[in-house]
Amino acid sequence: MSTNATSATPARPDRRPLRDLAWGLGVAVLSAAAWFGWMGWDDEYQVDTATNQVSGPYEAWQVVGCVVTLLVVGVVAARWWRPFATATVLSLAFTVAWSVTAAAEDDTGLWGVGAVLVLVGTAAASLLVAAVVAAVATAREPR
């Protein structure tokens, strides 16, 4: 009487949902951390004493650092996880993080308009990154 080795092996649970959850949480945390780490803490405006012009509150290096961080998160996650899920989670998490800061500091109620603009901007950029990553991955697949 022979036994089939495959029938004696217990069925392995599908780990895809846990993997998706881990990737999604990772992208969300890193996207929110990009906001809080680079720009969320800065609320000081700079005044040029010679011209009396006000700028800020963010410096160019902060914006560049935040964009590069989001780009790295987006490219890595889109490459190893799901490109368009990455774009969705990144956009929503970054917008929520921005909204927490903006809503707390806004007396006018216009932070909601800013949140829509941040969402549209991050969604457009992250969808573009996801599309490029997906296209490159598809082009590299053996035929």
Helices and strands as residue ranges (DSSP letters): H 5-8, H 16-35, I 36-40, E 46-47, E 54-55, H 60-80, H 83-105, H 111-140
